[in-house]
Each structure stands twice: as C-alpha cells, then as structure tokens.
Amino acid sequence: LQFNCALGGRWHRFTLTPGTVQILVQGPILGKESINQLYGNEVQMPPKFIIPTHESDVGVEVGALPWHEVHVQHAMTELGRPDGSAGGFYSLMRRTRFTRVEVLRRLLADWGPNEEYQAYNDETLTAPLRGALARLHSAPRPPGWRKGGNEDLHILTADASTKVRVLLQYEKQEMERDITFLEGTFTPLEGSYSGGEDICHEVMSIKEAKRRCGGLPGCVGFAFQGEPSEAQFNIHFRRSFEAGGVGWAAFAYKDGESALMDILKQQHHEKLCDNQGGSEAGEYDDELTADDYLRPSARDMVPGWDAFSERISDVLDKAARKETEDDKEFRPFRNFVTDRDGTVNNYCDRYSSSVQSAYNAAWLSHFARNCTDNAVFVTAAPLGGRPSAEGLMELCVAPRGEFTYSGSKGREYFDHNTARVLEAEELPQDQRELVDELHRRIFALCSQPGNTKFLGIGSGLQRKFGEITMARNDPAGTVPDPESRRFMAAVRRVKEELDPDGTMLDLHDTGTDMELFPRVSGGRASFDKGSGVLCLDAKLQLNLCEGPNIVCGDTGSDVPMVISTLRAMCGEKMVDVWQERMRKEDEPELPDGVGEGVARGTSSRIDTTHLISSSVRDLGVYAEGDETSHIESAEELEQKAREEAERRAREELEEEEAREAGSRLVVLFVVTPEAHEKNPKLVEKVRRWCDISGAHCVIVPSPDVLVAGLARYANHVARHKVIEADPNVPASPASCNDQGEAGQANGFEITVTDAGES
C-alpha cells in the first residue's frame, strides 16, 4: 500500500509492506491553502489517521509512536531493492542510515539554552544498530558453508529464480565500530576499589550505569559494593579509582572515540604489521617511518599505526596557514578535496549498501568544521539527490552543509542553499531530456517481475551526468548467462524504442554493466576528476589558487585532482614544464637539449657572469681579419648570452615561487599493499609530482589510517574531541540527576493495527 499525505508542510510518501513501513519525506507543499493537511507546519503530537479499506468500514488505524526497536523474529532472507522499498537487506541498511543521520544530528547540534538536550548515544539509537547487526548475522549461509569458513559470506534471495552470494564484511564491520563509538567500552577491574573521587552516586542497574557513564564529563568508570548481577546497586560514578575496602566491584570506562581508535590500531597491526619480515605476532619494526612505506628500503614492511598518525599531523602543520589574533573563525586550510570509496570510506562489495558509518561521518565532519573552509567530495559515482535516481547523497549521513557532494567526476554537485542538483559542466537540453527519459524507461523495465534483481546486484541502476549505467551481472557471475543476455536484449529494445534510427544513443557493454549515453559527433569529450575540480573551483569559488589545500585519493583516476590543484596554485605554465620534465625522464632516448627549459631541481641562483662568459666562448664565431666585425660579433654574442642568463634566472625564480606555492598543498593517498602490487607505478607517480612541486605527501595503507589521522589533527586544532563539548562554550557541571532519562530520537516507528481483527 502506498499513499501520499500532507504533514508538517511537506509531502510524505508512505509505503506499507508486510512487517515494514517506509516514510519518504518529500518536497514542500505548494499551494497549501488548497490542501487539507493532517497537521500544520509544526507537528506537536504524533500523527494518527485512518486508511480506508475494502474489507471493512472501520479501516486501518496508523499511529506514530516514539522511535523504538522492533524485534524481528525471522531471519533476513531477501535482498530487496536498493531504495529499500521492498524490504530485505537493502531496507535494513536504509534504516541504519536513518539512525546514523540522527546520531550525527544530535552529536553536532549546537544545543541552545532553551532546547532539551538529546544524547547522541542513548538506547533509542544504539538498540536499532544492535538489532540491525543481529539481522545481518542471521542471514542464511550458502550451501557447503561450514563453521570456521568465511564469517561474512551469506546468501540472499533476489527473486523467485535467483539467489545471490553476498559478502557482508563492510556492513558488519562498520556497524560494530559504530556501536563501539556510541557506547565506549567497560573493563571489569580486578580487586576491590572502594576509594576514589566521586562525581555522584545513584541507585540503578549496571546496564543503566553503563548508559549513564558516557554522559558524565570526566567519568572514568563506576564502582559499587557487591557482585555484578541484574540487581540494583548504589552506583558511584568516579573521576578516579583507588584500591581498598572489601567486596567492591568496579568497571573502567573508555569513551567511544578512544576505544575505537584502540581497535583500529590493533586491527592495523594484526592485518598489516604482524608476522612481516619474520617478526613474531604482535611485533613490528618501530624504527620504520611513514615515509618508508612502499619504498625498497622498507622491504615490504608496513610501519606502525602511530608512525602514520604522527606523519599526517606533521605535514598538515607544515602546510597550514598560521592563526591571526583578529581571525575568530580561523581554519588552517582553505579546501579539503577528496574521493570517497577507498580513500576516506572503506570499500564495500555493493555501492548501494555502502552507507557511511556514524564514526566516519563524525570524524570527517569534525575535521571539516574546524580545519577547512570548504570540504568537497569528488567521485565518479552517481550523485543521486533525485527521485528514483539514488547515489552518493543517499549514502552519506553527515548533516547537510558540512560537505559539498559532487558526482560523475565533478560534473554535477548538490547545492545545499537551493537543495538542488546543479551542473558544473553544462549538458545540452536535448541530451538531458534524452537521458532522463532513458532512465525513466529502464527503471520501469527493472520494476517488472523477473527484472528487480538487477537493481540489487553489482552496479545496479545508476543515473550519472549524461550517462546511464545498468548492471546485467556482477563480478561473481550471480545471474546465469542466458538470463543476463535476456535482460540485456530487453535494455537494447528500450534503447531502440527511444532511438529507432540509432543516431542518438550509444551502448557499451563491459560484460557486467551496460553504459548508455548520448552520441556526440567527434566522440565523447575527455573529462576526468581534474577537470571536475577546476569546474567546481569556478562554480563554488573555492579559491584553490590561494591555498592551503588538501587532496586525497586512492587510484590513478585521482591523480588528475592533484595536478589540477597544482595548476591552480602554481600556474599552468610551470605545471606544463614539470610535466614535460617528467616525460623526458621517462623517455631517456630523446636527444639531449630537446625542449630543455627550466633548470632541474631547486639549485641556488644562476651565476650570470659565468653564463655570459661561457656563452661567449661557445658562440664566438666571427670573420678573421675584420676587427670591426670581430668587436660587433662579440658584443652581439655577449648580449645574447646576457639575455639567455636573465631568462634562465627568471625561469628559476618562477620555479622557486611555484614550489613555494606548491608547499601549501598536502597530498594524502591511500595505497594498500595489495593495490601497490598490482600497480606499483601509482605511488611513484604521486611522489614525483609532490617532489617536483614542493607539495607534502603521505602514502597510507588504509582509509582507517587516513580518517583517524584527520580526526587526531582536528582534535588538536579544536582542542577537544568530536564527542566532547567545546571548551570555549561554558557549560554547567553535570550530575547524575541532570542526565534524566535517555532522550527520544526525532524519528517515529509507524505501527499498523487492524482495528477490526487484531
């Protein structure tokens, strides 16, 4: 059952399926005077209304209750559709996004004196994530799976004829990390701890004490007299512990950020550092620096977590602008330009389920708020932000306005001021209409029985700038070949119906995806992420030329973002000179002196006297026996040599100035050992560009290292963690009684009750 209703000044789309209810909040209502709204612009009471039915005059009563966890009694077996409208796995991931959005809203909100504070980590938000994690674990295993096998391998039903093997490593891992980030960790202390500085004490259960602990500033845990059980205890929340007394139990508390940092550090060492170079488990070469990573001298060994974290902070400090007394909203960097997947977000097997984790959004938002004027995502993925054409916008959970999101390599971006998708590069009107109609027809095709599975496998259906991508299989070959070919033929028929003469649309088949795009004379124009960065610079007035800037990536397609940023900062001419110099270094067979321009490196200023004399010697050819001719020729040669010396000195000065500008750029690149083995030239290329331009460079082995390094630097600049209150904002001391009960989320769980029978 689907219907629209006018609620709170906006249209709401309700989709009711057995066991689930989805609410899509849509655009504002136009012509409100002609619409009979259920409620006004402010909804003071939960909405409640009756849906008429054919079976009964009473109908179905729909009421909104405070958001609470729903316990599902059956295992998750269905894949569902990426928009979450058909239940199953994708619907579950969509609901976790709503929860994470609410976590970020509360965590980053500026709570006013007259607003009721809502904790970002109370039970109404942690319980849904725990329930979702349990459902992920409940998914069936494929035939032949045995205990001890891949714990992340499951099988889900795509439709009546197709079952899909799925790896849920990303979804499980990020859910577990979010729970740690929200709840922190509690470690039982051995011995008796009756002493220490109390914050307050109150009678409650251990479970309630754990929930309360994180909301008390300075709390390091709690103690009570007796053996841990489900009973009520007089809980003493402590600022410190002192051993003593008899029969006292205690739990040491570590806040979510610190606990998660410890987990990430441990996982880094276990995955990348242990057992390398013949070392024992738990050991690594602590003399390795971050600059040694992926260099021959490191012998394939990976430095420890702290080495990377310290190096990231070091290069950011070197490139950052200095704070001035009159700059009250000082941020050390002007722009933070980054790719998403594989760079600041771990890779997921399915783009449509790669929902951003809450901790990741919190750390990146903390960095964006305190360290940069502009934070921009530049991805090749679809941007989304349109009905039935989802993408990056529907996967990220940070509050709107924290980042500017762009898709299709920067061709389109979401403007938060107008809440619209805008184009960084203009697409002709006829091509835009053609792509829109093509997307509408393919989406209708996918809605037919037997075709819905293609939305949930591989790339699914992606609406990009001037292009449609439609999956017909995934790399694992989930769909049988005859079925895949049947669907491809159906897509071709849609194309032919829209373009019967075959003059307007092209179709390229990759084997797993079909790429459909308007046909243009002369072929498709070359547009990479570097082009996108320059377009966004002009559209958004990023002022890349001023710097300091940060550019992050993880593949060869992200290197053009570095080059384009250098063009804006150092000048087109100098970047062309550097590019030509590197080309010649890669092609040593070229004759010496061909195309030679600026002197290599950054050696000291040229000695013009030496140049003049040497040039005169080299060029001194004149007619013998003619003294006048001899004098004139020498003067001409000397003048030419002087001009040459001045030109070369000027060029060297220009390069020094360009390198000075380049030193205000930080390049952070994620290259895993596996990726380096496949493409060893990527690291060399990134480092060469940074060496020649004076930019600062750090190569790191995982997105975890990069994001944690940014969070650490943000903590240093802001002087507090993202989960802590800003020390510049006065706050009253907290006590047990100040906390009250856990706040309720700004969401609703809609329950459907049949008034006639149930």
Secondary structure, DSSP 8 states (H G I E B T S, - for coil): -EEEEEETTEEEEEEEETTEEEEEEEEE-SSGGGS--SS-SS--S--EEEE--SS-SS-EEEEEEE-------S---B---TTSTT-HHHHHHHHHHHHHHHHHHHHH----TTS----TTSHHHHHHHHHHHHHHHHS---TT--TTS-TTEEEEEEETTEEEEEE-HHHHHHHHHHHHHHH-EEEE-SS-B-BS-EEEEEEE-HHHHHHHHTTSTT--EEEEES--SSS-EEEEEESS-B-BSSSEEEEEEE-HHHHHHHHHHHHHIIIIITT-TT--TT---TT--GGGTTSGGGTT----HHHHHHHHHHHHHHHS----TT-TT--SEEEEEE--BTTTB---S-GGG----HHHHHHHHHHHHHHEEEEEEE-SS----BTTB--GGGT--S-TTSSEEEEGGGTEEEETTTTEEEESS---HHHHHHHHHHHHHHHHHHTSTTTTHHHHSTT-EEEETTEEEEES--TT--S-HHHHHHHHHHHHHHHHHH-TTSSSEEEEE-SSEEEEEE--TTS-----HHHHHHHHHHHHT--TTT--EEEEESSGGGHHHHHHHHHHHH-HHHHHHHHHHHHHHH-TTS-TTTT--S-STT-S---HHHHHHHHHHHH----TT-HHHHHHHHHHHHHHHHHHHHHHHHHHHHHHHHHHHHTTEEEEEE--HHHHHH-THHHHHHHHHHHHHT-EEEEES-HHHHHHHHHHHHHHHHTS-TTS--TTS------HHHH-S----S-EEEEEEESS--
